[in-house]
Amino acid sequence: ARRPRRRPGSLALHQQQVAPRGPTQRGSGMAGAERAPEDGVAVAAAAPQISPGVERVLKRLQESVAQGHYYEAQQQCRTICNRYQKVGKVEEQVQLLSATTCTLLQHHQHRSALDLALFLVDTIASHPERFALPEVLSLVKTVEGAFRRSFPSAEEAPQELEDVRQSDISYMMAVLRMVQQQRKQAAADSTRLAAGDELEKAVQDVHRILADIYMHPPAQPVLAVEHFARAGVPQAHAEAVVDYVGATGSYLAADIEITRAVVAHLAAASVASALTFLREAKKCLKGKKDIVLWGGTDVEASPLLHFCSYLCLSIERRSRALADFLVGKYQPALARDPSLAVAIEHCLAERVPSPRQADGLGDLLGGLMSSLLQA
């Protein structure tokens, strides 16, 4: 039977089983599992539906990959896609690039796969009018899911895991730049306001994926924090931070990680986002049994968590003088992690005026400082 003709630009997905790494493939466990919907980023084990002509080419490339000719398959794919590009077959080019990328990742060839994945992003970015944003995001998540399923276990191949993770990050950062550029163009066009809103949500989705990659065990929360803050998911971020700290076997450093995250939300998002994160993080901590923070304090008595609340207030009131006072008052607690001072200074430089620019805040600052000194 003849296949039904698809409309140009369609990237509809069909289900394709992709076997996770098993015991004989140097990896198992989480690397092969789909992310749950609770992660906020659903990734289907799917590949792009392809036209008959592309399917024939793909079959030859897959046979080459199965024989271990990975580089040859990568180069053949590039050559054929360049031919497609010259004759305007952009949809076919995207189909072949995405499918070959997924095939290479099934064989754990992440470097060759990354080369084709970046070619894929460049192709879509060069022809934004040919593809609907939801279809692009679905395709992006499918390819990223193939990267994630190729992650080896940290116990068996820690260096390889970091190499694959970096390839995945490089791919998603290219996607982020593409979507940010499209958002910028939409913002400059008054006739595309609705598209701008859709693209803003897409940027948040990509940040969430990047945060999720960084939190894949072994987690790297310092690198994930800004992406979480820009993803607009403070509650999920709070849960991830508390879970990460709990996995270390001690909550003594929970206040440091929470402070780092609050500062990131203040710098990259808003005071409301930071306060929501702080509230949810405290709630998560209180839900744990026998929590002891640094200095033998409980959640409500933690100096750094007090600092976070007051820092949010200083930025809400746009008072650099109050913020500087707080940094000095809580210096002993902040000094436990020197990177906090750098992050706070960057945040303040972005969000509040310098003391010389403060005007009309004397009475307010006097009252607030007196209250703080008595705290």
N, C-alpha and C positions, 0 to 999 in steps of 0.2 A: 504494500500500500504506500502511496506517495505521502511524504510527510507534509503536514500543513505548513503553509508559508508564514514565517514570522514577520512582524513589522520591522523596519530598519531600526537598529539601535537596541533591539531587545536583548536583554541579558538574563532572561528567565533561567531559574536554576532547576536542575533535576537532581534527585538523590543519587549519590555515588558512595558506596561503602569504601572507607579508607581505614585500613587496619592500623591500629596503634602499635607502638613498639611492644613486642613481646619479649619473653626472657631470652630468646635467641637473637634479639636485635639490639642488644645493649640499651635497654631502657624499658620501663614499665610504669604502671601506676598512673599518677596524675597526668603525665605527658600525653597519654592516649585518650584521656577522657574529654568529653565535650564540657564546656563551661555551662553551669546551670543558669537558668533565666535570672536568678537572684543577682548574678554578677552585673546585670544591667546591659550586657552585650551578648545577645544570642548569636551563636555561630553554628550554622548547620554544616553537617558533613556532606557538602554538596560541591558540584563543579558546574561551570557554565554549560548550558545547552548549546550545542554547536551545529553548524550547517553540515550537510553531507560532504561538501568539498573539504572543509576544515577537518572533518572527522577522518577522512582518508589520510590526510597529511599527519594528523595527530597519531593515528595508528602506527605509521612508520616511525615516528619519533619515539613512541612508547616502546616499540620493539628494540630500537637502538638503546634506549635507557635500560631495558631489561637485560640487554647483553653487556651492560657495564660501560657503554660508550657515552658517558655523561657529557663530556665537553663537546663531542661531535653533535649530539642532539641539541645542546644549547645553541651552538653556532648555526646549525641548520634551521632552527626555529627563528633565530635572528634574521637570517638571510631571506627566508620565506616571508617574514613579517615586513621586512623592508620592501619586498615586491608588492605585498598587499597595500602598503602605505602609498607607493607611487601611483597605484591605480585607484586609490580612494576606497579600498575595502577595509575601512577602519573597524567595522564590527567584527569581521573575520580575523583581523589582526588581534583584537582584544580577546576573542574566543581562544585563539591558538596560544597566545601568551599566558593567559590565566590557566588553561588546562595543562600546558607543558610545565608551568611553574609547580602546580600541584603534583604532577607526576614525578618531577625531580625531588620534591620534598618527601614523597612516599619512599623514595630511595635514599633519603637523608643527605641529599646533595644541596645543602643550604646556600653555598656560595654561588653556584650556577643558578639556583632558584632565585636568589636575590637579584642577580643581574637581570633576569627576565621580569621579575616583579617590578623593578624600577623602570624598565622599558614600558611595562604595562601602565604604570602611573603617568609617565610622560605622554603616552599615547592618549589616554583619557583627558589629561590636562590640556592637550593641544586641540582637542575637539569637544569642548564641554556641551556644545549644542547638539551633539549626536546621542547623548545618553541622559536619561532621567536620573536625578540624584538618588532616589531610593534604590534603583537598580545598581548604581555605582557602589553605594554603601554595602549592599548585599554582596556584591562581587568582592569588594575589599575585605569584608569579614570572612568570606569563604577562603580566600588566599591566606589571610592571617591565621585562620583556624588550621590550615594545613601546616603552617610554620609551627604552631603550638603543638600539634599532634606529633611533630618530629622531634620535640624536646626529649633528650635522653634524661635518665634519672641523675640527680645531683650526686648520689652515692657512687654510681658506677662510672660516670664520665663528667666530672664537674667542669673541666675546661671546655669540652665540646658543648656542654649546656650553655656556657657563657657565650661561646661563638655563635650558636644558633640564636640565642636570645638577642645578641647584638644585630644579627641579620634581620630578625623580626622587627626590632626597634628601628633600624634604618629604613625598612619598608614603610612602617607606619608613620615615621617622621616625614617621608616623602608625601604620603597621603595627606598628612596634616598641612604641609605647605600648600598643596594643591587646593584643599578645601578653604584654607585661610585666604588664598588669593582670590578664589571665586567669591568668598564672602565680602572681601574688600571691593571687588568690582560691583557686586550687587548693592552695596551700601552707597556707592557713588552714583547709582542710577535710581532716580525716584520712582521709576515704573516697576522696579523689582523689589519692593519692600517685603513682599510676602516671601520671595525667594531668599532674601537676606535672613529672615527669621528661620527658615528651613536650614540654611547653611550654618547659622549659629548653633542650632541643635546638632548638626553634623560635626562641627568642630568639637563640641562637648563629647559627643560619642567617641571620636577618635582619641581625645585626651583620656577618656575612661579606659579604652583598650590599652593605651600606653601604660597607664597606672597599673592595670591588671597584669601586663607583661612584667613590669618591674616587681610586682608582689608575688610572682611565681617563685616557689621555693628554689633556692634560698632567696628570700625576699630582700629587696633593696629599698626600704622605705624612704630614705633620704632622696633618692632619685624619683620615687613615685609621687612625692608629696605635691609638687607643683601641678602635675597632671591631674591628680585628684581634685585639687583646688579649682582648676579650670574646667573640670568636668561637671560641676554643679551638683555633686552628690555628697554633701557633708556628712549625712548619716552613714552612708556606706563607707566613707573614709574613716569615720570614727570607729566603726566595727573592725575595719581592716587593721587599724593601728593597734587597738587593744588586743586583737587576736595575735598580731605579730609579737607584741611584747610578751603576751602570755606564753607563746611558743618557746620563748627563751628560757622559761622556767622561773622567772622572777619579774615582778612588776616595779622594781626599784627605779628603773629608767623610764617608766611610763610617762612621768611628768615632762621629761625632756622631749620625747616624741610628740606628745600632745602640744607642747609649746611650739615646736617646729611647725607643726601642721596649722596651728592657729595663725602664726605669722604668715604662712603661705597663703591662707585664705584671705587674710587682710590685704596682702600685697596683690594677689591675682584675682580675687573675687570681690568680697564686700564684708562689711562689719557683720551684717546679718548672717552671712555664710559662716564666718568665724565663730559667732556666738552659737549657731546651731551645732556646729562641729563640737564645740567645747561642752555644750549641754549633753549631747549624745555620748561623748567620750566619758564624761563623768557617770552617766547612767550605766554605760557598759561596765565601767570599773566597779561601781556599786553592786552590780549583779554578780560579781565574782566573790568567792569566799576568802576571808582573811587577807584582804589586800593591805599591804604595807608599802607606802611610797618612800622615797628618799628622806632620810632624817627621822624615820620611824613614824611619819604622819599618816593620817588617813586622807581620803579624797578631799574633804572639805577644808582640811588644815594645810594643804600643800602650798608652800610659798609660790612655786611656779604657776600653779593653777590660779592663785590670786592674781599674780602678775598678768596672766592672760586676760582675765576679766577687766582689769584696770587698763590694760593696753587697748583693748577694744573701745573702752570709754574715751581714752585720749584721742584715738583716731576718729571716733564719731564726733567729738567736739573739735577736731582739727587743731589740737594743741600740741605742738612740738615740745614746748616747755614742760608740760606734764609728762609726756612720753619720756623725755630725757631724765626727768626726776625719777620716774619708775625704774628705768634701766639702772640708775645709780643705787636706788633703794634695794633692788633685788639682785645686785651684782654677785653676791656670794652664791646664790642658787644658779644664776645664769652662767657663772664661770665654770660650771661642771662640764659644759660643752662649748668651746670657743666658737664653733660655727654658728651658734645662736646669735651672738653679737653681730656677726656679719649679716645674717639674714634680717635681723631687726633693723639695722642701719639702712639696709637696702629698702626695706618696707617703709620706714619713716621718710626716707628721701623721696619716695614715690607718692606717699599718701598724705603727709601733713606739712605745713609750712615750717620754716626754720624759726627759732625764737625771735629773730629780728623782725619777722613778718607778722608775728602774733600781735593782735591789737584788741583792746577791750576785754581781755580775758583775766585781768588781774584778780578781781574779786572771786571769780569762779575758781581759778587755780588755788587761791589762798584757802578757800573752803575745802576743796578736794584734797589738797596736800595735808591739811590738818587732819582730815578724816583718815588718810592713809597712814600718817605717822602714829595714829592711835590704834591702827589695825593690828 
